[in-house]
Amino acid sequence: MSLRQILMALGDPLVEVRVVPHGLEAEVRDVVIMDPDDPPDVRPGDLVLIIGARGRAALPLVRAAGRAGAAAVAVKESTQPLEQAATDSGVALLSVRPEVRWEHLEALARGVLTTATDDGEVLGDLFALAQTIATLTGGIVSIEDTASRVLAYSRSSDEVDELRRLSILGRQGPEPYLKMLREWGVYNLLRSGEEVVRIDERPELGIRRRIAVGIHAGAQPLGTIWVQEGDTPLAEQAERALLGAARVTALHLIQQRNQPTSRFRENLLMALLDGRMDAATVAGQIGADPAKPAAVVVFVLRGEGGRSEIELRRAEMTGLISVHAAAYRRSALVSEAGGRTYVLLPDLVPGAQLLGLTREIVTTARRHLGIAAQAAVGSTVSTLDDVRTSRQEADRVLDAMRRDLDTDVATLADVRSQVLVSETLALLADNPRIRDPRIDALDPELAKTLLVWLDAQGDVRAAAEQLHVHPNTLRYRLKRIDLDLNDPLVRLFAQLQLRMR
């Protein structure tokens, strides 16, 4: 992944950019430690952490890292000679804040790299997930392991309190406050279940209000998500969002421990939807009941952009979808295929209404992430065995929305006629021989006039008003068209072909 992506994730609390001879898009492949007492072992693309050497003592190490093709070097004390040496060697120089522990920085930097794909794109790392949780809760987020070590955190322009600042820097929070948390049983609650815990503000200790939730894999605790209240109150739905976030984060932490298991789970949904895996097997993997109703919702981004921009927006959108889906159903599955994001919602009650959930996701993406998306909700089927029907229906609706419908969220029941017409037009577009050449030959003005008149069911005055012309002008144009408009079949086919055009 690029140096820019790593720096965006780590942010100002830890490092500061001093020199970037080749820009921030330099590719980072690994994080390594360089100690002056050991022979250098640096490869192209490494992010090198120089420990045990400052000032002039670090000069030969910076030059050696540059000769080896390192992407960047990080030092505790940046000086003008070091910056010049980095510039001459063509390697980026980062200055690490004095209070930051090297082992903490190494762990965080490796965490950012953990889920990068083979081509360098980041698809859902913990830092991106922390940012998504911050968006949904309206707070400032830290994700910690069971030893209270910070694994990832959100960026924020709001004021952070002393506990968060010290946690990010890898140092322990104020002991009086930690003691109170232990006395209140906060840690026991976080380790024992999924309950969202509220922690009151402590102004005398410089501690702001928080909510927190434990991250679990079954009965095994994996860590904690902490959400500090910033300059504004937490969102109304913060606790529900945090519950879903804990379930999604658990998957991320498990994936980091066992990458093959991660890839298997990512492919599980598409294997079910493509018919490559039976419902009972999938249900067993996700802890769902295959005999209960289920449904599929499909999302797609609107708008265009470069590949990296699209991938970044898709990663943010997928994180948002995952958190909402997990909060709605623990056994929900989310997967990407063909530029679309599919969500399986199993274990539904009969008559479950998913439009509200889907609209909430699309609205949140637009309002908080600046991402425009469309979504189609497949019908709720009676069992998991029939879920391919729900997926096919959702795809049909989304196809029609992409072609002809300017709407954000829809079901087949909402837009059945539009879907059927859109699919008919798609068939016509794929079969050029099924065309009336006289309609193809119409100039744009006559074509528009005829379609508006047909849509108005032959009402000349209504069509003329829509076109902003005199009714006699419209009648004159219709007479110029070489078609028998008294024939209902001619009118029917002309309307379809003109709509396609």
N, C-alpha and C positions, 0 to 999 in steps of 0.2 A: 504494500500500500504506500501511498505517497507520504512524504514528510509532512505536508500540509494537513493530511487527515489525522496523523498522530498528534500534531500540535493542537489541532482543533479539539481533539478529545481531552488531552492533558490540560490545556489552557494555561492561563497566567499564574495560577497558584504555585506551579512547580518549576517551569522553565521559561526562559525568555530568549528570543531569537537575536543573535548578534551579527552573524554573517551568513549569507546564502548566495554563494557565487553562481550557482546554477539554478536558482529559484527553489520554490517549495514543492515542486512536483517530482523531485528526486525520489526514486523508489527505495523503500526500506524493506529489507527482507528478514532481518534478525536483530536482536539486541545482544551486545557482548560487553564484557567488562575488560578494560585494559589497565593493568597494574604495572608500574615502572619496574617492579622486581621480577616480572615474568616476561618470557619472550612473547612478542606480539602475535596474536592469532586473529587477524582481521580479514574479512572477505568483502568483495564488492557488495554494496547495498546494506552494510551493517550500520546500525546506530551504536556508536561506541561511547561507553560511559568511562571516562578517565578518572580513576580514583587514586588517592594517595599522591597526587602531584598537582601543584598549583603554580601559577605564574610561569617563570622561565623554565622551571622543572618540567612543565607540561609541553613545552615547545616541540621536543623531538617526538613525543607521542602523537601530537596533532599532525605533524608532517608525515609520520609513518602511517597513520590512519588514512591520510589523503592519498599517499602513494599506493595503498592497498585498495583504493576505490570505495572507501566508506562513504555512506550517504551523509552522515553527520557525526560530530563529536560533541559530547556534553562535558563541561568542566564546572567546578564549583566557583571559580573566580576568573572572570574574563578580563583580559588586559589588552591594550592596543597591540603589543607584539603577538599575542595569541591570535587576535583577529586578523592581523596581516598574514601570519603564517597560514591560517585557514583559507584566506583569500588566495594566496599564492598556490596552495595545495589543491584548491578546487573542492573543498569540503565545507559543509555548513557547520557553524559553531553555535552551540546552545549554552546559555548560562543557567546553571541550576541554583536555585535559592539556597543560601547557606544552611537553613534549618531542615532541609529535605534530606531524608535518609536514602542512601544509594540503593539499598535493597528494596525499599518501597518504590522508588522510581522505576527500577528494573521490572518489578512485578507488574506495575501499572502499564508500562510500555509494552510488555509482553501480552498483557491482557487485551490491549487494543489490537495487537496483531493476530490474536488467537483465531478469530473467525474470518480472516481475510480469505477470499477465494483465490484460485490459482492465478487468475489474471489481475489480482491486486485490488479488486473491488471489495468493499466492506458491506456485507449483507447481514446486518442485525447484530453488531457487537454489543457488549454490555454498556459502553459509553453511549451509543445511539439509543439503547433501551432506556438508560437513565434519563436522557433528554426527553424521550417520549413520555415517561412517567411524570417528569416535571411539567410538561405541557398539559397533561390530563389532570393533574392535581393542583396546578397553580402554585407549586412549592419548589423547594430546592432539594435535590435528591442525592443521597449517597447509598450505594450498595456495598454491604460488608459481608465478609465470610464469618464463620462461627467463632473465629479468634478476634473479631472486631477489626480486622484489617480491611481498609477501603479497597474495593475491587474496581469501582467506577463511580463517576459522579456527573451531575449535570452542570452545564455552564449557567451562569446567572449574573445579571447586572444588579440584582437586589443585594442588600447588605446581608452578609452571612455572619453568624454568631461565632463565638470563640470555639465552641465544641466542633463545629463543622470545619473551621479553619485548621485546627490542630489535627483533626482526623485525616484531612487530605494531605497534610504535610507529614503524616506517618507518625505523629506523636499522640500520646494518650490525652484524653479530654480531662477537664477539671475533676480531680478526685472527689470533692464533696458532692458534685453532681452525679458522678458514676455511683457513688455510695448510695445516694438517694434512689437511683434507678434500681439498684439491687434490693434495697429495703422495701420499695414499693412492689417488688415482684415482677418488674417489667421484663427482665431477661427470662424469667421462668415462663411468663405468658407467651413471649415471642418464640421460645423453644418448643412450647407444648402444643400449639395449634395455629389456626389461620386467623384468629381474631385480630382485628385492627386495634392497636393500643394507642390511646391518647395520652400525651405527656404535656403537662401544663408548663407555661412560661415561668422562668426563674430570673427576673430582672437583676437581682442582686448578684447572680453568677454570670450575667451576660448571655443567658440561654433563652432562646425564643421557643414558642410553642411548636410541638412536633406531633406527627402521627407516625407509627411504625408498624411493620408486619413481618412475621417470620417467613422465611423461605424454606419449604420442606419438599422432600421426596418421600412420600408415604409418611412414616413416623420419624424419619431421619431429618434433623435440622441441617440446612445447608448455609444459612446466613440470614441477613436482615436487610430490609429496605427502610431507610429513614427519610422522612419528608419534613424539612424545616419550613415553617411559615415565613415568607419574605415580607416585602413592604405592603402586600395586600393579603386579605384573608384567603385561606385555601378554598378551592372550588367546591361547589355544593356536592358534586359527585366524587370528591377526592377519595373517600374511603372505599367506595365500590371499585374505582379505578385501581386503587392500591392492591386490593384483593386479587384482581385479574393480573396485575403486574407481578405479584409474587409467584403466581402459577407459571407465567411465561418465563420469569427469571430462573425458576427452578430448572426448566428445560435447558436454558443457556448454560447454567453451571454444570449440569449433567453432561451436556454436549462437549464442554471443554474437557471433561474427564475422559470421555469415550467418544471420539469423533466418528467411528464407524456406526455406533448406535445413533448418533445425531443424524447422519445421512439416511439411515434406514427410516427414522421417524419422518424426516422431511419428505421422503418419497412415499410414505404410507398412504396419504390421502389420494395422490394421483394414481397409485396402484389400484385403489378401490374404485375410483371414478373411471378409470380406463378398463376395468374388468380383469386386471391382472392379479387381484387378490380378493378373496371372498370376504363377506361382511363379518362373519364370525371371527376370523383371524384378526381383522383390524380392530373389532370391538374388544377382543382380548388384550390387544396391545395398549389400548387407550383407556381401558376400564369402563367401557360403555355397554349398554344393554342392546344387543342387535334386534331385539323384538320391539323396541320402542320407536316412536316416530322420529324422523330426522329430516334435515333440509340442507340445501347448499346455497350459499350466497357468493356471488362473484363480483370482484371490484376491478376497475381499470383506471389508470391515470388519464386525465384529459390534458391536452396541450403537447407541445413538442420541446425539444432541447437536445443537447449533446448527450452522448452515451453515459458519461460519468454523472451528468446532472440528473438524467432520468433514473439511473441506478440509485443515486442518493435519495431522490424523492420516493422511489419505490421501497427502499429500505425503511425510510421513516414511516411510510404508509403501512407497510407490513407490520412494523412494530406496534403502531396504533391499533390496527385490526386485531392483532394477537392479544393485546391487553384487554380490549373490549370483549372479544370472543371468550377468553378464558374466564373473565368475570361473569359472563352469562352462563357458560357451561364449562365445568372443569375439564371435560373430555373433548373439548373442541379441538379441531385440527386446522392448521393454516398452511397452505402451500402455494408456490408460484409455478405457473406454466404458461408459456406462450405470451408473456407480457401481462398476464392476468393473475390476480390473487384469489384463490378459492378458499372458502371457509366451510367446513363441515360442522354443523351443530346437531349432535346426537342427543338422545335422552330427552326429547321434547314432550311436553304434555299435548294431548290432542287439541287442535285449534290454536296452537301457539302463533302469536303475531310477531313477525320478525322485522316488519317495516320500521318500527320505532327504533330498534337497535341499529339497523342499517342506516337510517337517516342520521342518527346521532354520530355514527362514525364518519360519514361523509361531511356533515356540518362541522365536526371537530377538526377534521383534516383541513378544511377550507379556512376556518376561523383562526386556528392556532398554529398550523404548519404552513399555511399559504399554498396548500395542495388542492387542486381541483380533481375530483374523481367522479365516476359514475358507478352505480351498483345495481345489480339485478338479483331479485330474491326468487329462488326456485320454490315450487310448492312443497309443503310438508308432506312427505310420504309416510306410509304406515310403519315401515320397518327399514332398517339399514340396508337390507338387500335391494331395496328399490331406489336407493339414493342416486343412482346414475340418471334416473328419470328427472329428478330434481335438478341435477347438474345440467342436463341437456336443455331443460326449460329455461334455466337461468342464462345459459349461453345464448339461446335464441333471443331472449329479451334484450340482452346486452348487445348482440349483433345489430338488432333493429335500432337500439338507442344510438349506437355508434354511427349508423348510416343515416337515420332520418329523424330521430327524436331528441329534442333539446330538453332533456329532463335528467335529474340527478339519480333518482331512485325509482324503480318500478317493479311490478310483478306482471306475470302474463295476464292475470285477471284485469289489471289496470289498463293494459295497452294491447289487448288481444288483436283488435282489428288492425292497429298500426303494425303489429308484428307480422300478421298474415300478409298485409299489403307489402311490407318491406321485404319479406321472403320471396314473394311473387316477383317483385321488381329485381331482386338479386338474380333470380332465375332468368328473367328476360335479359338482364345485362350480360349473363354468361352465354346466351344463345342469340347472337346477332341475326341469325336467319329468321327468328320469330319477330320481325319488325315490319311495319308498314312504311315503305320508302317515302310515301307522300308526307307522312308526319315528320320523318327525318329531314325532309327538304324544307320544312317551314322555317322562315327566318325567326329570330328570337322574339320580335314584337308580336307576330301572329301566334307563335307557340304559346307565349304567356297569355295573350288574350283568350285563346281557345281554352286553356287550362282553367283560367279564372271563371270563364263562362260555364264550363262543365261543372266545376266545383260549386257554382251558384245554382246548379240544376236548371240552367237555361234562363235564369232571371236576368234579363238584359240590364235593368236599372241597377240591381245590386252589384252586378259585375262591373258596370261602367263606373259606379261610385268607388269601388275598390281600386280600379285602374286610374281613377281621376280623369276620365274622358267623358265626352257627351255620349248618351245612348246611341245616337245616330252614327257616331264615329265607330262605336263597337259593332253595330250592325254592318257597317261598310267593311270592316275588317273581316268579319265572319263570312261575308259573301266572297271574299278573295280566296278563301280556303277551299281547295279542291277535294272536299270530302262531303259525303251525304250525311249531314248532321241530323237528319230525321231518322236515321237507322240507329236503334239503340245499341246494336253490337258495335257499330263504328264508334259511337260515343264512348262505350265501355273501354274498347281497346285504346282509343286515342287518349283517354284519361290516364290509363296505366302507362302507356309509352311516354307521354309528356311528363308524368310524375317522375319516371325513371330519368328522363333527360334533364 
